[in-house]
Amino acid sequence: MHLREKVAIVTGAGAGIGEATAKLFASEGAKVVCCSLSDSAKRVVNEITQSGGIAFFIQGDVAEEEVAKKIIKKTISVFKRLDILFNNAGMVIPGAIHETTAVEWDRIMAVNVRSIYLLSKYAYPYLKETRGTIIHNSSVLALKGVKNRAAYSASKGAVSALTKAMAMDYIDDGIRVNAICPGTTDTPGLENRLALSDDPENARKEFVARQPMKRLGSPEEIAHAVLFLATNEFTTGINLSVDGGMTI
């Protein structure tokens, strides 16, 4: 069990990559704090505990400073330490720049970037004590342009740049900072976006066609890459693409 006695926070843990990672971390021995905006991560916690793992649920908007403080404070209160922070929570707003409202721009930057700043800021003292690790969920779209994802791509570009800056800032503290850059992954979030299109079946085919491997990734495949970043002690400051060949 690669994470025995480790304590991990996973944001956006109620579905998709967050859910798969929380369950994988728990199966590897970690005590997992599962956070989500809705109460969706409560189900994940129940499934982990029913399988013999240790987890608890915190609900809130991770883009809010008081919520970020609460997550860290509660984690330390319960488990007395913190080893892994997986900043996974995120959102997608489609559209080109001229189609994106200022409200949409500010919201996606808050969820995808500000939350990482806040959680990392308040986790830092405890990760320094354990020489822990931070993993951000960036995106292949931080590295490659596609149509109608301007605000999302900008937010994930910020995440990937922040990863390298934080890795340099905290290398002397023994804190490793990395990012995962998934390709299109078959998650409930993707299904929701497909359902809003005029032709969901064709839209799915278009998403599949973006990957040279001609399929979508699974949340479990991304989760195993996150586990690699959590455990490989000679890795910091990287943006790891797990994208079905999208960035070839």
C-alpha positions in Angstrom: 0.0 0.0 0.0 1.9 3.0 -1.3 0.0 5.6 0.8 -0.2 3.8 4.1 -0.8 6.3 7.0 -0.8 9.3 4.5 -3.5 11.9 4.6 -4.8 13.3 1.4 -7.3 16.0 0.4 -9.1 15.6 -2.9 -11.3 18.4 -4.1 -14.1 17.8 -6.7 -14.2 14.3 -5.3 -17.9 13.7 -6.0 -17.5 12.3 -9.6 -15.1 11.5 -12.4 -11.4 11.9 -11.9 -11.8 13.2 -8.3 -14.0 10.2 -7.3 -11.6 7.7 -9.0 -8.6 9.3 -7.3 -10.1 9.4 -3.8 -11.0 5.7 -4.1 -7.6 4.8 -5.4 -5.8 6.7 -2.7 -8.0 5.0 -0.1 -7.2 1.6 -1.5 -3.5 2.4 -1.2 -3.9 3.1 2.5 -4.5 6.9 2.6 -7.0 8.6 4.8 -8.9 10.8 2.4 -10.8 14.1 2.8 -13.3 14.3 0.0 -14.6 17.8 -0.9 -17.3 18.8 -3.3 -19.6 21.8 -4.0 -22.7 19.7 -3.8 -23.1 16.7 -1.4 -22.0 14.3 -4.2 -18.7 13.4 -2.4 -20.7 12.1 0.6 -21.6 9.0 -1.5 -17.9 8.5 -2.3 -17.0 8.7 1.4 -19.7 6.1 2.2 -18.3 3.8 -0.5 -14.8 4.2 0.8 -15.7 3.5 4.4 -17.9 0.5 3.4 -14.8 -0.9 1.7 -12.8 -0.6 4.9 -11.1 2.7 4.1 -11.0 5.9 6.1 -12.5 9.1 4.7 -14.7 12.1 5.6 -16.7 14.6 3.6 -16.5 18.4 3.6 -19.0 20.4 1.4 -18.3 23.9 0.1 -17.1 26.1 -2.7 -13.3 25.8 -2.8 -13.1 29.2 -4.5 -14.1 30.8 -1.2 -11.3 31.6 1.2 -13.3 30.6 4.3 -14.1 27.2 2.8 -10.4 26.6 1.9 -9.4 27.5 5.5 -12.1 25.1 6.8 -11.0 22.2 4.7 -7.4 22.5 6.0 -8.4 23.2 9.6 -10.8 20.2 9.7 -8.2 17.9 8.1 -5.6 18.8 10.7 -8.1 18.6 13.5 -9.2 15.0 12.6 -5.9 13.5 11.2 -3.2 15.7 12.7 -1.3 15.9 9.5 -1.5 16.4 5.7 0.6 14.7 3.1 -1.1 15.1 -0.3 -3.3 17.9 -1.7 -5.0 17.1 -5.0 -6.5 20.3 -6.4 -8.9 18.6 -8.7 -12.0 20.8 -8.6 -12.7 22.5 -11.9 -15.3 23.5 -14.4 -15.7 24.0 -18.1 -17.4 27.0 -19.8 -17.4 26.7 -23.6 -17.0 29.5 -26.1 -14.6 31.9 -27.8 -13.5 35.1 -26.1 -16.2 37.2 -27.7 -18.9 34.7 -26.5 -17.7 34.7 -22.9 -19.3 37.0 -20.4 -17.2 38.7 -17.7 -19.2 36.8 -15.1 -18.3 33.5 -16.8 -14.6 34.5 -17.1 -14.4 35.4 -13.4 -16.2 32.2 -12.3 -14.0 29.8 -14.2 -10.8 31.6 -13.0 -12.2 31.4 -9.4 -12.9 27.7 -9.6 -10.0 26.5 -11.7 -7.2 28.8 -10.4 -8.2 30.8 -7.3 -9.2 27.6 -5.5 -5.7 26.2 -6.1 -4.1 29.3 -4.7 -6.3 29.2 -1.6 -6.0 25.5 -0.8 -2.2 25.5 -1.4 -1.7 28.6 0.7 -3.4 27.2 3.7 -2.0 23.7 3.3 1.6 24.9 2.9 2.7 24.9 6.6 1.4 21.3 7.1 2.9 20.0 3.9 6.2 21.5 4.9 6.1 19.5 8.1 5.5 16.2 6.2 7.6 17.1 3.1 4.4 16.4 1.3 3.2 16.9 -2.3 0.7 19.0 -4.2 -0.9 17.9 -7.5 -3.0 20.1 -9.7 -5.5 19.0 -12.3 -4.6 21.0 -15.4 -5.5 19.9 -18.9 -4.2 19.0 -22.3 -5.7 22.3 -23.3 -3.0 24.1 -21.3 -0.7 22.7 -23.9 -2.8 22.6 -27.1 -5.4 24.9 -28.6 -8.9 23.7 -29.6 -11.9 25.7 -30.6 -14.5 27.2 -28.2 -12.5 26.7 -25.0 -10.9 30.1 -24.6 -11.6 30.8 -20.9 -11.1 27.2 -19.9 -7.8 27.0 -21.8 -6.6 30.3 -20.2 -7.4 29.0 -16.7 -5.6 25.7 -17.3 -2.6 27.5 -18.8 -2.4 29.4 -15.5 -2.5 26.2 -13.6 0.3 24.7 -15.6 2.5 27.8 -15.2 1.7 28.0 -11.5 2.8 24.4 -11.1 6.3 25.2 -12.2 6.5 28.4 -10.1 5.3 26.6 -7.0 7.7 23.7 -7.6 10.6 26.2 -7.5 9.3 28.1 -4.5 8.9 25.0 -2.4 11.7 22.7 -3.5 13.8 23.6 -0.5 10.9 22.8 1.8 10.8 19.3 0.4 7.3 19.9 -1.1 6.9 18.5 -4.6 4.4 20.2 -6.9 3.2 18.6 -10.2 0.2 18.7 -12.5 -1.8 16.1 -14.4 -2.9 17.2 -17.9 -5.7 14.8 -18.9 -7.1 14.4 -22.4 -10.8 14.1 -22.9 -12.0 11.8 -20.1 -15.3 9.9 -20.0 -16.8 11.5 -16.9 -20.3 12.5 -15.8 -19.3 16.1 -16.5 -18.6 15.3 -20.1 -21.9 13.4 -20.3 -23.7 16.5 -19.0 -22.1 18.7 -21.7 -22.9 16.2 -24.4 -26.5 16.1 -23.3 -26.8 19.9 -24.0 -25.6 19.6 -27.6 -28.0 19.4 -30.5 -26.6 15.9 -31.5 -25.0 14.2 -28.4 -24.0 11.1 -30.4 -22.1 13.2 -33.0 -20.6 15.4 -30.3 -19.2 12.3 -28.6 -17.7 11.2 -31.8 -16.0 14.6 -32.3 -14.5 14.4 -28.7 -13.2 10.8 -29.5 -11.7 12.0 -32.8 -9.5 14.5 -31.0 -7.4 11.7 -29.5 -5.1 9.9 -31.9 -5.8 6.7 -29.9 -9.5 7.1 -31.0 -11.0 6.7 -27.6 -11.7 8.7 -24.4 -9.7 8.2 -21.3 -11.2 6.7 -18.2 -11.2 8.4 -14.7 -9.3 5.4 -13.4 -6.5 5.9 -15.9 -6.1 9.5 -14.9 -6.2 8.5 -11.2 -3.3 6.1 -11.6 -1.3 8.9 -13.1 -2.1 11.1 -10.1 -1.0 8.3 -7.9 2.3 8.2 -9.7 2.8 12.0 -9.1 1.9 11.4 -5.4 4.5 8.7 -4.9 7.4 9.4 -7.2 9.9 11.2 -5.1 12.1 12.3 -8.0 9.4 14.2 -9.8 8.5 17.9 -9.4 7.5 20.8 -11.6 6.1 18.6 -14.4 2.8 18.8 -16.4 2.2 15.1 -17.1 0.1 14.5 -20.2 -2.3 11.5 -20.1 -4.1 12.4 -23.2 -4.5 9.5 -25.7 -1.8 11.2 -27.9 -3.5 14.6 -28.2 -0.2 16.4 -27.8 1.9 14.3 -30.1 
